[in-house]
Amino acid sequence: MAEARRYKVTIAYDGTSYSGWQYQENAVGIQQVVEDAVAFLEGRPVRVFGSSRTDAGVHAKGFVAHFDLTKPIPPKNLVRAMNSRLPDAVRILKASYAKKDFDARLSAVGKEYRYQLYQADILPPHLAHYWTFCHRSLDLGAMRRAASFFVGRHDFVSFAANPNRVLETTVRTIFHFDIKKAGPRYTFIVRGDGFLYKQVRSMVGFLISVGKGNENPEAVQELLEAKSPRTARVETAPGRGLFLWKVFYAAKLHTA
């Protein structure tokens, strides 16, 4: 057998009909359909390693994965060949050769997520899978102030769900958190060195509570300092509004 060569691919996907990235026994994940496409090209099963796990219904614009192939397929050809085998909801945007020690998850130094919220009386139906709907008015200034308290290195246990596995630490660093508004569309942009299970959706859910006037911006500080497991006070925003926007493999994540 020829020596295997490592590939790095950037993937975009509509997660509406999938159980998330991770392979599961009783549901279809993005990982499974990507592995099926790669296996067809390689002629044998190939494990594809992703940069992170995304939940059911969550989307990606810049998910990164790696895998090894023994067949000498140029990256440009690999993109075309994989896309011809993948469902319309999953697309390989680009591919490149990678060093043997490159790991899509372990080599990453940070990620950017974006959450999309539509605030109006009616949500246009064609946006329903990609925007979370809110009919109540929101205080943008209050939400931005609350978001600023997330920036820095903190224990985020109060803003994460139980992953049902042992974690070394629940401390993470947020480098940037902003909210942009364009008409009825609010986009929450958060960048950090890593995120806990449902952390982004929990932070956004709480910011929405602040925007509605149910919580004060300073309550973010209170919850971070408490370092207590998440309670019903911190709601989880729906998965459909969340996008894994970009994965960083250099120190550029510190800049907006």
Steps between C-alpha positions, in 0.01 A plus 500: 500500500624847411598737778207701629487876452310736728238741368338802661152597379268789576135401509177700490175336595133556570446306821121515494446131420803365686574398857813715508854424386573196712427149378208345690351152508135602468520819293684641200783742570705707257807292581329188368409645159851650458661169592277320250618734222867459593466121529358482147805681365751301706332165451501424871369653826673827597460679832445876467598710802313827560611824661211491748160355576191688392151427634192391308371776274818708527664614176856564385662737256861413576519162673842334463579128485797279418546147370765282336483353149730255327364585156684801345209740444595867441311731739310677222381168363414384850260793545314418179496126564371529857233754412371269227437237770368725778140613558415857402502607866872421536777654292878482502610861444872436471763235557876497545780269596589517870800406710490153653458644848215735407188431703178689419406519869826494693684739266225764521574809709148641492158512341246759397128438533219720375143491620216643292188648658206656315293748702167598341130418507541229237794276402518449121461123448812466285707615800346259749785245493777760540364776720352479848183707531423757768190722483590713805709815466862468612733750666813479286705720732421283801588183309831645382589603854414153628705338221804706601507324838558167327826624347807373683601178671223363721351182638193454278339214693190717556456534123546141388301177501623175648690319222470167685876458491784608723658837416845612611375855543202723426722807463503657154614830346268722295695744282211679332122519545290748306145533375424658162154617393365551150130570500327207672816285485729465799829313463689395812870451421718323755861391468695298755766239559235232548144448615322266740196292413216740404701796632434730205127426498487555877682834480276617215189378682596707802578805287153473348357501854699817565371652176141429605561670835468179703862524623749781559827503300700472825333166569758346264773594748293360786458163330863477391621575852258247651666216305193286562346246260253649252143549621168573327590868528736449203289396203648315204433679171371266223759322288367621164644851539856384569782478247857381552646783295873440501775292661835666563840336471709817550505792744264712288197426716583787737403759240141573407 
